[in-house]
């Protein structure tokens, strides 16, 4: 199987973790872990978008990576984080199709 078949894996990992983050009973450590993983995933996707010359996606994914930055965390309320996590899931899903399409066409 070709390596490009797995371009959706980082987004899938982020989506699963973000969905689990909607559980209000998670310990604080889970959210710290979530920040590290999401920051890494979206930074990686930012590089992928940059290599594919998808400037709009570079900005969207870069801002998303910065939002989940674990070094200088954004302190938002639970309700705001719930909305941010849901929006991030939408960004991750959309990026699967956008970055896959560019990769499939040899960009």
Secondary structure, 3 states (H helix, E strand, C coil): CCHHHHCCHHHHHHHHHHHHHCCCCCCHHHHHHHHHHHHHHHHHHHHHHHHCCCHHHHHHHHHHHHHCCCCCCCCCCHHHHHHHHHHHHHHHHHHHHHHHHHHHCCC
